[in-house]
Amino acid sequence: YFSSQTSTPPQTEFVSKKVLCDNLHKIFGEFITLEKIQNTIEYLFNNRIIRKSIISKDTDETINKLLDHDYIYLTLKGSRLLSMFANDSVLLEIYREDIRRNYEKRSECYKSSFELITEGERNTLFDDLIDLVKEIYYSEDDYQNHIADFEILSFYKLDFPISQKLLIGVEKSLLRSQNIDSEAKKMLSHKITELRAMIAKRIQEVNKFI
């Protein structure tokens, strides 16, 4: 959301808490309550991923509180976390263990990333990461299909889809990996290529309406 269409650094883009929450609710309202969105913004603020702009006039009582009229920006910490998704799969591997999913018969995927790596099942880990990115892509697609306001859709489009960034990170880690046999790496690369093509096609479709 904080991405700029100009050369302005992301951390200098400001938006009020209320406007951000309202716009996010227009995107995710059918899936997530406004209260949960507000709690998420508070969590990001408390962990210094977003902070208040100096535009906000604070007193001793309000300096550590985030009010609706306060303007906020993405910190350098937040910007680096976002860029990490496209640098490699490390952050996604960590998040993978905190996401509730239906694995059906794939019981090996209940294991942590560390367990899979130490057991020599790195190919299973990458396979699951690609499937996770696909699940995230399908969720993003559902969100976009429920956005009726094209102005709001244009904001969301700036970083759509996050699954594209995640896939780039997974592919980079796969290419760097030395402990996967060539056949497994070929199969995983094919899955990445198919998913990348699916995402690219969806991006083209969305661009026609904005």
N, C-alpha and C positions, 0 to 999 in steps of 0.2 A: 504493500500500500504506500510505503514511503518512497518508492522508486520515483526518480525524476525523469521527465521527458527531455530535460536539458542536460547540460554538463555539470549541473549543481551536484555536489556530493550528497549521497542519500541522507547522511545524518543532519543535514541542514534543512530538510523538508519537514514542516510543521503541520499538525492537524490537531483540532481540539478533541478531547476525549469523547465528548458527546457526539460529534460528527462521525468520528471513527466507529464508535459503538453502533450508531444508527445505521451507517452504511454496511457494516459487517452483518448487522441483523437483517438487512434487506437481502444480503447474499445467502446467509445461513439460517434465516429465521424459521424455515420449515423443518430444520434439523436440530438447531441449537437455540435455547432460550436466551433472551437478552441478558438475563442475570448471569448465565454462564460466560457469555461474551465479556461482560463487565468484570467478572472474576478473573478471566484470563488476562485482560488488560492490567488489572491490579497485580497479578502474579508477575507479568513481564516488567512492570514498574518496580516492584519490590526487589526483583533480581537484576535491576539495572540494565535490562535489555532495551527498554525505552525510558526516557527521563523527561522531566518538565523543561520547557523552554524558559529562557529568561524573560520572555514576554509575559509569563504568568507572574503576578505580583504576590509574593509570599510573605507570610508573617511567621513568627516562631511556631504558631499552632498549626499552620498549613503546609510547612515546608516538606514534611514527609508524608503528606496526603495528596491523593490525586482526585481533584474535583472535576465536575463535568465541563466547566469552562476552561480548564487548564489546557494549554497547548503542549503537545508531546512530540518527541522526535526519536528516531532510531539511533541508538548509541553505536559507537565503534564496536563494542562487544557484540551487539545484536547484528550489525552488518557482517562481522566476521563469522558468526554462527551461521548466518544465511549462506555465506559464500562457501562454508565448509561442505554443504550438501553437494556442491558440484566439484569439489576438489578430490574427494574420495568417498568411500562408503562407511568410514569409521563412525560418524555420528548416526547414520541410519542403523548401523549394527547395534548401537546402544539403545536407540529408540525402539528397535524391533522387539526387544525384550520387555517393553512396557506397554505393548499394544495387544489388546484382546482380539484374537482372531480365531476362525474356525479352520483347524488344520485337517479335519476329517481323518484320513488314514495315514497322514504323514506325521507319525509320532516322533520321528527324529527331529522335526523342526521345533519341538517343545524345548529342545536343548538350547543353552545359551550360545552366543557366538564363540565365546572362549572354549566351551566344551567341544563344539564342532571342529574348531581349528586344531585343538590339541589331539583330537581323535583322528585327524587326517581327513576330515569331511568338509574341507573348505569349499569343494564344488557344491555340496548340499547347501552350505551357507549362502553362496552366491545365487543358487537357484531360488532359494527362499527370498532373498533380497529382491530379485527381479519380480517374483510373484507379489511381494509386498508393494513395490512401486506400481505394479499394474492395479492392485486393489486401491491404492491412493488415487491413481488416474481415474478409475471408474467413479470414485467418490467425488472428485473434482468435476467430472462430467455431469454428475447428478446435480451438483450445486449450480453449475452454469445453466443447466436446462430449466432451473426454477427462478432465474433472475429475469424479472420482467422489465426493469428499468435499465435502458441501454447506457445511460450515463454511469450508473453503478457498475455495469458490466465492463465498461471501458477502463475503470479503475482496476477491477479484478484482472483484466486482460494483461496488465503490465507485467505481472509475475505469473501468468498462467502459461502452462501448468507447472506447479512446483514439482510434479512428478518428472518433468523433463530434466530439471536440475538434478534430482535424485538419481535418475538413470545415467546421467553423465558421470556422476561420482562413482556409481557401481561399475561402470565400464572402465573407468580409469584404474580402479583398484584391481579389477580382473586382469587388465593388461599388465599390471605390475606384479601380479602374483606369480611366484615361481614353483608353487607346490600343487599345481593342477595339471593333469596329463593333457596332452594336446587334443584328444578327442572330446574330453569333457569341456575344455575351454572353447572348442569349436561349437559345441552344442549351446553353451551359454551365450556365446557371441551371437549366434543365430536368434536366440530368444530376445536378446537386447535389440537386434536389428528390427525384428518384427514389431516390438513394442514401440521403438522409436518412430517407425513408419506410421503406426496407429496414432501416436500423439501428434505427429506432424500433420496428418490428415485432419485431425480435429481442430488444430490451430488454424488451418486454412479455412475450415468451415466457419469458425467463430469470426475470423477477420472479415468475412463477407457481410456480417451484420453490424459491424462497428465502423 
